[in-house]
Structure formats: structure tokens, C-alpha cells
Amino acid sequence: MALYLVRSRYTPSAFQGMLAAPSDRGEAAKALFKSMGFKTHEVLFSISNGSIVCLIEGTAEQITEAQMITMSTGAFAEIQVEELISTKAMKAAMTSAGAKAAKYKAPNK
């Protein structure tokens, strides 16, 4: 399972709905994620851009399904997903790539 940072920007109509019937949107997100088999690390709100920001663990297939479900509601204008790795995993990638780099012939060399 991979770790994902997900930013979903609400539409104006979603904000209208939140004003009309206030609720904890983090709890709604966590319920969806749980039903889909995600592990939820954090759900926050970005006051800078009107987005719900989630740190979740799952698969690319689960992310795709979650995007389809949430975008189909009309509550979101866009969803951005970033797959994250630890700095330990990044160091391992550096070591592995360094060992293999000499075997690659760049087209401009």
C-alpha cells in the first residue's frame, strides 16, 4: 500500500451546502475511506484554497475509485493526488539508481 496526499477543492455549491447544514466533513471522508479499505492518517481543511486535505494509505486502484465517487457528486472542482515515500525509501532509491546510472546511455551524450 502506498501513502497519498490528496487535495480536493470544494465547489461553491458544496460550500452552500455546508452553510445550510454544517457537518464535520472529515468524518464523512473517513467513513468513505474506511468503506473502501483505506487507512486514514489525517483529514484537514486548507483555509488557503478551500480544500479538504487527506493523508491516506491505499492502492492506486482505490484512489481512482475514490476520485470517481467524489467527483461524480459535483462537490469538488478538482482533486490532486501525490504519492509519497519516506526519506529512507528515497535514500534506497538514490543508492539503487546510482548503481544503475552508468548502464544508461542518455540520448544527448
N, C-alpha and C positions, 0 to 999 in steps of 0.2 A: 504494500500500500504506500502511496506517495502522500506527501504533505502539500496542501494547496492553500494559497492566499486568494480568496475570492472577494471581489468588489462588485456590488450590484447597485447601480444608480437608480433610485426611485423616480417614477414619472410624477408629473403634477397631480394626476388623478389619484395616485397612491397616497400622496400627502393629503389630499382632500379626504380620502377615506380614513386616514389616521386622525385627522382633526375631528371628523364626525363620530368616530368610535375608537378612542385611544386603546391600544393594547401593546403588550411587550412583543415587538416583532422578533426579538432574539429568541423568545420561547417558540414562536411559530417556525423559525428557521431550524432550531434544534429538533423540533418534532419531525420536520421533513427529513432532515439529515439522518435522524435515528431510524426512521422508517425505510430509508434507502441503504442502511448499513454503514454510513459514515461514522467516524469517530470525531466528535466536535471538541476542539481545543478552546476556541474563543469565538464569541459573536459580539461585535462592537458596531457603533454608528459613527461615521465620519461626518463631523459638522462642516468640514471644508467643502465637501462636494455632494452631500445628500445621499450617501451610500451606506448600505449595510456592508460591513467588512467581516469576513469569516475566515478562521484558520481551521481547516478540516483535513482529515486524513481519509483517503479512499483511493479509488481507481479512476482512470481516465473515462471509462465507460459510465461510472456513477456520476462523474462531473458532467458528462454530456447529457445524461438523463435529467439531472437537476436543472441544467440550463434550459432544456426543452420544457420542463414543467413550469419553471418560474417565468420564463419569457412568454409562455403561452397565456399567462394571466393578464398581461398588459400592465402589471405593476412596476415593471422595470424597463428603463430605456436602453440599458446596456449592461453586460456582465463581462468583467475582466478576470481571467484566471491565470495565476502564476504558480508553476510547480516549484517547490523549494527543496533544497537539500541542505544538510548540515555542513558546517565548515570542515568537519572531519571527513565527510564524503567528498567534499571539494578537494581536500588535500590528497586523498587517494586517487581522484581523477587526474590531478596535476602530475602525480608520480607515474601513473599508468600512461598518460598522454606523452609525457616527457620521454619515456622509454620507447614509444612507438613513433614519435615525430620524425626521427631520422629515416624511417621507411617510407615517408610520404614525399612525393615529388610535386611541388606546387607548380601550377601552370605558368607562373611568371618567373620561374627560376631556371 
